[in-house]
Amino acid sequence: MSNSKLNQTLGEFIIENQSSFKYSSGELSRLINSIRLAAKVVNHEVNKAGLVDIIGAAGDTNIQGEDQQKLDVYANVKFIQTMTKRNIVCGIASEEEDDFIAINSQDENNQNKYVVLIDPLDGSSNIDVNVSVGTIFSVFRRVTPVGTPVTIDDFLQKGNKQVAAGYVVYGTSTMLVYTTGDGVNGFTLNPAIGTFYLSHPNMEFPENGNIYSVNEGNYIHFPVGIKKYIKYCQEEEGDRPYTSRYIGSLVSDFHRNMIKGGIYMYPKSSKNAKGKLRLLYECNPMAFLAEQAKGKASDGFTRIMDIEPTELHERVPFICGSKNMVEKAEEFMRDNTI
């Protein structure tokens, strides 16, 4: 890609590639712009988290029963506020909220066509120790009639119905990575002027990788198939053993594996019989990104984006990354179903 393309701003990129979005380009622009704006505000707070009283637990728990970090709460409020004011979203579901939020249009009631599902601050337990965190978002067209209030059916859609998905990673640099079903592109924030520039065009997972990412502290609780796949990764044969890298922030682990090649696993376990990660807020958007980047995502048996959700905060096992590595993990799962 030419240097001129790499100097392209996020706004310019959206305009130039608007034909690849099968719905109104103006709608897409407002959607991504609202996420971009909220991400810049949250990024500012993340970067000063050690200087002000915004780190640590807020004293509340979210719907998942997890302690909410103060920055979790802040990010949740900022993303909801920003998307509400842009007059494009008719409903928002957040990992931090018990139920979805219905939003009326500012001009005519309920005329907006999109719902957004969001994990406002993934990996927030890492805030106190200065490790990268991120925001994950998933966008659907509503299925109920325009002009009526949104219902739970607008949110409980299979991942293969997503029209956009992405994440923001707040690390040594801040990046926004997203797809609208036409490949994956990454934009890096220039903090001096507050603008995202195209820095990682056409991102793709290598077909093979040498990194496996899993919390091996839970090994004893894993299914037999995952245990055997981990041992396979550790065997000294061919290009193995693979390197173990696990940050504990889905966005960061996914981002590294997409660039370098690898597999991320959060399987079900005897502690979490249905898995730990949320289908709608984490797995679906990451699966959409993975497939658009020539990777793969499954629960060990079924394509993530083909799973029919039954509740907002549903959890599923999650295996995602370089295509050949995921298929090998699935093979171990199929052969060890007991």
C-alpha positions as CSV (number, residue, x, y, z in Angstrom):
1,M,0.0,0.0,0.0
2,S,1.3,3.5,-0.9
3,N,2.4,6.0,1.7
4,S,-0.5,8.2,0.7
5,K,-2.9,5.5,1.7
6,L,-1.1,5.1,5.0
7,N,-1.6,8.8,5.7
8,Q,-5.3,8.3,5.2
9,T,-7.5,9.2,8.2
10,L,-10.3,7.0,9.4
11,G,-12.9,9.5,8.1
12,E,-11.3,9.6,4.7
13,F,-11.1,5.8,4.6
14,I,-14.8,5.4,5.4
15,I,-15.7,7.8,2.6
16,E,-13.4,6.1,0.1
17,N,-14.7,2.6,0.9
18,Q,-18.4,3.5,1.4
19,S,-19.4,1.3,-1.6
20,S,-18.3,-1.8,0.3
21,F,-21.0,-1.2,2.9
22,K,-24.3,-2.4,1.6
23,Y,-26.4,0.0,3.6
24,S,-26.3,3.8,3.7
25,S,-22.8,5.1,3.9
26,G,-23.9,8.0,6.0
27,E,-25.2,5.7,8.6
28,L,-21.9,3.7,8.7
29,S,-20.0,7.0,9.0
30,R,-22.0,8.2,12.0
31,L,-21.7,4.8,13.7
32,I,-18.0,4.5,13.4
33,N,-17.5,8.2,14.3
34,S,-19.5,7.8,17.5
35,I,-17.3,4.8,18.5
36,R,-14.2,6.8,17.5
37,L,-15.2,9.8,19.6
38,A,-16.0,7.7,22.7
39,A,-12.7,5.7,22.2
40,K,-10.7,8.9,22.3
41,V,-12.4,10.1,25.5
42,V,-11.9,6.7,27.2
43,N,-8.3,6.6,25.9
44,H,-7.6,9.9,27.6
45,E,-8.8,8.5,30.9
46,V,-7.0,5.2,30.6
47,N,-3.7,7.0,30.0
48,K,-4.1,9.0,33.2
49,A,-5.5,6.2,35.3
50,G,-2.5,6.0,37.5
51,L,-2.7,9.7,38.3
52,V,-6.3,10.1,39.4
53,D,-8.7,8.1,41.5
54,I,-10.2,6.1,38.6
55,I,-8.4,2.8,39.0
56,G,-9.5,0.1,41.4
57,A,-12.9,-1.4,42.2
58,A,-16.0,0.9,42.2
59,G,-17.7,-1.2,44.9
60,D,-20.4,-2.5,42.6
61,T,-20.7,-5.7,40.6
62,N,-22.0,-6.0,37.0
63,I,-24.6,-8.5,35.7
64,Q,-21.9,-11.1,35.4
65,G,-21.2,-10.9,39.2
66,E,-17.8,-9.4,38.5
67,D,-16.4,-6.5,40.4
68,Q,-16.7,-3.3,38.3
69,Q,-13.6,-1.3,38.0
70,K,-14.1,2.5,38.2
71,L,-12.8,2.8,34.6
72,D,-15.3,0.1,33.5
73,V,-18.1,2.3,34.8
74,Y,-16.7,5.4,33.2
75,A,-16.2,3.7,29.8
76,N,-19.7,2.3,29.9
77,V,-21.2,5.7,30.5
78,K,-19.1,7.4,27.9
79,F,-19.9,4.9,25.1
80,I,-23.6,4.9,25.9
81,Q,-23.7,8.7,26.0
82,T,-21.8,9.2,22.8
83,M,-23.7,6.7,20.7
84,T,-27.1,8.0,22.0
85,K,-26.2,11.6,21.0
86,R,-25.2,10.7,17.5
87,N,-28.8,9.8,16.5
88,I,-27.9,6.6,14.7
89,V,-28.5,3.8,17.2
90,C,-31.9,2.6,18.3
91,G,-30.7,0.3,21.0
92,I,-27.6,-0.5,23.0
93,A,-26.7,-3.6,25.0
94,S,-23.7,-3.5,27.3
95,E,-21.9,-6.2,29.2
96,E,-22.1,-3.8,32.2
97,E,-25.9,-3.4,32.1
98,D,-28.6,-5.9,33.2
99,D,-30.8,-5.2,30.2
100,F,-30.7,-3.5,26.8
101,I,-31.3,0.3,26.5
102,A,-33.9,1.5,24.0
103,I,-33.1,4.8,22.4
104,N,-35.5,7.1,20.6
105,S,-34.4,9.1,17.6
106,Q,-34.1,12.8,18.1
107,D,-36.2,13.7,15.1
108,E,-38.9,11.0,14.8
109,N,-39.4,8.3,17.3
110,N,-37.5,5.0,16.7
111,Q,-36.4,5.8,13.2
112,N,-32.8,4.6,13.7
113,K,-31.9,1.2,12.3
114,Y,-28.9,-0.2,14.3
115,V,-28.3,-1.8,17.6
116,V,-24.9,-1.9,19.2
117,L,-23.6,-4.5,21.7
118,I,-20.5,-3.5,23.5
119,D,-18.0,-4.6,26.1
120,P,-16.9,-1.1,27.2
121,L,-13.6,-2.1,28.8
122,D,-12.4,-5.7,28.2
123,G,-9.6,-6.9,30.5
124,S,-10.3,-4.1,33.0
125,S,-8.8,-6.2,35.9
126,N,-5.4,-5.3,34.2
127,I,-5.9,-1.6,34.7
128,D,-4.2,-1.5,38.1
129,V,-1.1,-3.1,36.7
130,N,-0.7,-1.0,33.5
131,V,-1.5,-3.8,31.0
132,S,-3.4,-3.2,27.8
133,V,-7.2,-3.1,27.9
134,G,-9.7,-2.6,25.1
135,T,-13.3,-2.0,23.9
136,I,-15.2,-4.5,21.8
137,F,-18.3,-3.6,19.7
138,S,-20.8,-5.4,17.5
139,V,-23.4,-3.8,15.2
140,F,-26.6,-5.3,13.8
141,R,-29.5,-4.0,11.7
142,R,-32.6,-4.2,13.8
143,V,-35.1,-6.9,12.8
144,T,-38.2,-5.3,14.3
145,P,-40.0,-2.7,12.2
146,V,-38.5,0.8,12.0
147,G,-40.8,3.1,13.9
148,T,-41.4,0.8,16.8
149,P,-39.4,0.4,20.0
150,V,-36.5,-2.1,19.9
151,T,-37.1,-5.5,21.5
152,I,-34.8,-8.3,22.8
153,D,-35.1,-9.9,19.3
154,D,-33.1,-7.1,17.8
155,F,-30.2,-8.1,20.0
156,L,-30.5,-11.9,20.0
157,Q,-29.3,-12.4,16.4
158,K,-26.7,-14.9,15.1
159,G,-23.3,-13.4,14.6
160,N,-23.5,-14.0,10.9
161,K,-26.0,-11.1,10.8
162,Q,-23.5,-8.6,12.0
163,V,-22.9,-5.6,9.7
164,A,-19.9,-4.3,11.6
165,A,-17.6,-5.2,14.5
166,G,-14.4,-4.1,15.9
167,Y,-12.3,-3.3,18.9
168,V,-10.2,-0.5,20.3
169,V,-6.9,-1.5,22.1
170,Y,-5.5,1.0,24.6
171,G,-1.8,0.1,24.8
172,T,1.5,1.5,23.9
173,S,-0.5,3.1,21.1
174,T,-4.2,3.3,20.7
175,M,-5.7,1.4,17.8
176,L,-9.2,1.0,16.3
177,V,-9.6,-2.1,14.3
178,Y,-12.9,-2.9,12.5
179,T,-14.7,-4.7,9.7
180,T,-17.9,-4.2,7.8
181,G,-17.6,-7.5,6.0
182,D,-15.0,-6.4,3.5
183,G,-11.7,-7.2,5.3
184,V,-10.1,-5.9,8.4
185,N,-8.3,-2.5,8.8
186,G,-6.5,-1.0,11.7
187,F,-6.1,2.7,12.6
188,T,-3.7,4.2,15.0
189,L,-4.4,7.3,17.1
190,N,-2.1,10.2,16.7
191,P,-2.6,11.6,20.2
192,A,-1.0,15.0,19.3
193,I,-3.9,15.9,17.1
194,G,-6.5,13.3,18.1
195,T,-6.9,11.7,14.7
196,F,-6.9,8.0,13.7
197,Y,-4.7,7.1,10.7
198,L,-4.7,4.0,8.7
199,S,-1.7,2.0,9.9
200,H,-2.6,-1.6,9.4
201,P,-4.5,-2.1,6.1
202,N,-6.0,-5.5,5.1
203,M,-5.0,-7.3,8.4
204,E,-5.0,-11.1,8.1
205,F,-4.1,-14.0,10.4
206,P,-1.3,-16.1,9.1
207,E,-2.7,-19.5,8.2
208,N,-0.4,-21.1,10.7
209,G,1.1,-19.7,13.9
210,N,3.4,-20.6,16.8
211,I,1.6,-18.9,19.7
212,Y,-1.0,-20.4,21.9
213,S,-2.9,-18.2,24.4
214,V,-4.8,-19.9,27.2
215,N,-4.9,-19.6,31.0
216,E,-3.0,-22.7,31.9
217,G,-3.7,-22.2,35.5
218,N,-7.1,-23.6,34.8
219,Y,-5.6,-26.7,33.0
220,I,-7.0,-29.2,35.6
221,H,-10.5,-27.9,34.9
222,F,-10.3,-28.1,31.0
223,P,-12.0,-30.7,28.8
224,V,-9.8,-33.6,27.7
225,G,-9.6,-32.4,24.1
226,I,-8.1,-29.0,25.2
227,K,-5.7,-30.7,27.6
228,K,-4.4,-32.9,24.8
229,Y,-4.2,-29.9,22.4
230,I,-2.1,-28.0,24.9
231,K,0.3,-31.0,25.3
232,Y,0.4,-31.1,21.5
233,C,1.5,-27.4,21.4
234,Q,4.2,-28.3,23.9
235,E,5.6,-31.3,22.1
236,E,9.1,-31.0,20.5
237,E,8.3,-31.9,16.9
238,G,8.5,-30.0,13.7
239,D,7.8,-26.3,14.4
240,R,6.7,-27.1,17.9
241,P,6.8,-26.5,20.8
242,Y,4.8,-23.3,20.3
243,T,5.3,-20.3,22.5
244,S,2.8,-19.6,25.3
245,R,1.6,-16.0,25.5
246,Y,-1.4,-15.0,27.6
247,I,-2.2,-11.4,28.7
248,G,-5.6,-12.0,30.1
249,S,-7.1,-9.3,27.9
250,L,-9.0,-10.8,25.0
251,V,-8.5,-7.7,22.8
252,S,-4.7,-7.7,23.4
253,D,-4.3,-11.5,23.0
254,F,-6.4,-11.5,19.8
255,H,-4.6,-8.4,18.4
256,R,-1.1,-10.0,18.9
257,N,-2.2,-13.4,17.4
258,M,-3.8,-11.7,14.4
259,I,-0.5,-10.0,13.6
260,K,1.9,-12.8,14.5
261,G,-0.2,-15.9,14.1
262,G,-1.6,-17.9,16.9
263,I,-4.6,-19.4,18.7
264,Y,-6.7,-18.0,21.6
265,M,-8.7,-20.4,23.8
266,Y,-11.1,-19.9,26.6
267,P,-12.8,-23.3,26.8
268,K,-15.6,-24.5,29.1
269,S,-14.3,-26.0,32.3
270,S,-15.5,-27.7,35.4
271,K,-15.6,-24.2,37.0
272,N,-17.5,-22.6,34.0
273,A,-19.6,-25.3,32.4
274,K,-20.8,-23.0,29.6
275,G,-17.6,-21.2,29.1
276,K,-16.6,-17.7,30.5
277,L,-16.7,-15.3,27.5
278,R,-20.0,-13.7,26.4
279,L,-21.3,-14.7,23.0
280,L,-22.8,-11.3,22.1
281,Y,-20.3,-8.9,23.6
282,E,-17.0,-10.7,22.9
283,C,-17.2,-13.9,20.9
284,N,-19.4,-12.7,18.0
285,P,-17.5,-9.5,17.2
286,M,-14.1,-11.2,17.5
287,A,-15.4,-14.1,15.4
288,F,-16.5,-11.7,12.6
289,L,-13.1,-10.0,12.7
290,A,-11.3,-13.4,12.7
291,E,-13.2,-14.7,9.7
292,Q,-12.7,-11.4,7.8
293,A,-9.0,-11.7,8.5
294,K,-8.9,-15.3,7.1
295,G,-8.9,-16.9,10.6
296,K,-11.5,-19.0,12.3
297,A,-13.6,-19.0,15.5
298,S,-15.6,-21.8,17.0
299,D,-16.7,-23.2,20.4
300,G,-14.7,-26.3,19.6
301,F,-17.4,-27.9,17.5
302,T,-19.6,-25.2,16.0
303,R,-18.8,-22.0,14.2
304,I,-19.3,-19.1,16.7
305,M,-21.3,-17.0,14.3
306,D,-23.8,-19.8,13.7
307,I,-24.8,-20.1,17.3
308,E,-28.4,-18.9,18.1
309,P,-28.3,-16.7,21.2
310,T,-31.0,-17.2,23.8
311,E,-30.1,-14.5,26.3
312,L,-28.2,-11.2,26.4
313,H,-25.4,-12.4,28.7
314,E,-25.0,-15.9,27.3
315,R,-21.6,-17.5,27.7
316,V,-19.9,-19.9,25.3
317,P,-16.5,-21.7,25.0
318,F,-14.3,-19.8,22.6
319,I,-11.4,-20.9,20.3
320,C,-10.2,-18.3,17.8
321,G,-7.2,-17.6,15.6
322,S,-5.1,-18.9,12.8
323,K,-7.2,-21.2,10.7
324,N,-5.0,-24.3,10.8
325,M,-4.4,-24.0,14.5
326,V,-8.1,-23.7,15.3
327,E,-8.9,-26.7,13.1
328,K,-6.3,-28.8,14.9
329,A,-7.8,-27.8,18.2
330,E,-11.3,-28.8,16.9
331,E,-9.9,-32.1,15.8
332,F,-8.7,-32.8,19.4
333,M,-12.1,-31.8,20.7
334,R,-14.0,-34.1,18.3
335,D,-11.7,-37.0,19.1
336,N,-12.0,-36.6,22.9
337,T,-15.6,-35.8,23.5
338,I,-15.9,-37.8,26.8
